[in-house]
Amino acid sequence: MGKCDICGKNGKNLTLLGTNHKELGHIKVCSDCWEKLYDKNKFVGGSTSSSGSCPTCG
């Protein structure tokens, strides 16, 4: 089970996105935090990928 590196949210069905943050380096974040960071332009371009516990993907 993963955990969001920003807010600490975790759970069985939580999907995390792996990305490179401009100041923090590689982090895994929930979709809520991803949206907030995206709006603040905190990602290195082209660096986001899905890496979580999607019930369908595993």
N, C-alpha and C positions, 0 to 999 in steps of 0.2 A: 504494500500500500504506500502510495506516494504522499507527499506533503508539499503544499505551496510554500516556496521560499520567501514570499512576501508577507502573506497574511497568516500562514500556518494552518490553513484549512486542510483537512484530510478526510478520507472516507473511501469506502469500497467502490463506489461508482464515480469517483472524482477523476476527471480527465485533466492531465497536466500538459502544458505546452512548454517545450524546451526552447530557450532563446538566449541570445547574447545581449545582455544589458550593457549599456554604454559605460556604467561605472562599476557594476557588480560582477561582470563577466557572465559565464554560462549559469543560468538559473532555470528552474522549473516553476511555472506559475499556473494558477487556476484561470479559467476564462474571465472571471470578474477582474482579477488583477491585470490580466493581459490587456483587457480593454482600457483600463486606467493608464497603464504604462504606454500603450500605443498612442492614446490621446496626448500624452505628454512627450511623445517622440523620444522614448528612452531606449529603443532597440537599435542594434546594429543592423543595417539593411540586409534583407534576405536571410535572416538567421533563425526564423521560427520554424519549429517542427513539432508534430504531435508525438508525445511519449507518455502515455498514461495508461490507466486501467479501464479503457473503454470496454463495456460488456461484450461488444461484438468482436473487437479486434484482439482483446486479451491484454 
